[in-house]
Amino acid sequence: MEHMTERDVDQELVHRAQNGDKRAFELLVAKYQRRIARLLSRLIRDPAEIEDVTQEAFIKAYRALPSFRGESAFYTWLYRIAINTAKNYLAALGRRPQLSADYEDDEGETLDAAAQIPDYHTPEAELANREIVRTVNEVVESLPDELRTAISLREMDGLSYEDIASVMNCPIGTVRSRIFRAREAISAKLRPLLETVGKDRRW
């Protein structure tokens, strides 16, 4: 087992679950529940709704498990189900996905979009950093759903272009285009702020 990759472990658990081992699927739920909830929190703001949609996504995944062939990583397949579940849920309510103003990484740390900017520990620098983070959040929230999902999966979850293409069910070239356009939109808004603090670097 020590030489097995994360994907190998997932594949083994999926295989066991497909053969009726409910405990194996419970282990997959325990492993990915927090990540899926965090993913959905970027589309849905109400905590109770996030919990409900997360649970629904896992139920759908369990029901669809017999059709999973391992052509993509399990979490990629699961992410796709979760995003589609959230979109269907919001569509049924006539609502557009809402991006949470606060991003968190896998360690629970809030995203600091100004991480590339030196922290001089001055009131001016701290104010500039907060303004940059606020601007990034506002720009990302205003992006069309497909651009926002692509940039979130890339920057927040660290998925590869191949995995994002699988999650979003589109060609890799389309993923690259969406991420490029999202970054350009962010860069256009950030450039004046970065110049103010002596930096002209893309986010």
Stockholm file with secondary structure:
# STOCKHOLM 1.0

chainA/1-203         MEHMTERDVDQELVHRAQNGDKRAFELLVAKYQRRIARLLSRLIRDPAEIEDVTQEAFIKAYRALPSFRGESAFYTWLYRIAINTAKNYLAALGRRPQLSADYEDDEGETLDAAAQIPDYHTPEAELANREIVRTVNEVVESLPDELRTAISLREMDGLSYEDIASVMNCPIGTVRSRIFRAREAISAKLRPLLETVGKDRRW
#=GR chainA/1-203 SS CTTCCHHHHHHHHHHHHHTTCHHHHHHHHHHHHHHHHHHHTTTCCCHHHHHHHHHHHHHHHHHHGGGCCSSSCHHHHHHHHHHHHHHHHHHHTTCCCCCCSCCBCTTSCBCCTTTTSCCCCSHHHHHHHHHHHHHHHHHHHHSCHHHHHHHHHHHTSCCCHHHHHHHHTSCHHHHHHHHHHHHHHHHHHHHHHHHHTTCCCCC
#=GC SS_cons         CTTCCHHHHHHHHHHHHHTTCHHHHHHHHHHHHHHHHHHHTTTCCCHHHHHHHHHHHHHHHHHHGGGCCSSSCHHHHHHHHHHHHHHHHHHHTTCCCCCCSCCBCTTSCBCCTTTTSCCCCSHHHHHHHHHHHHHHHHHHHHSCHHHHHHHHHHHTSCCCHHHHHHHHTSCHHHHHHHHHHHHHHHHHHHHHHHHHTTCCCCC
//
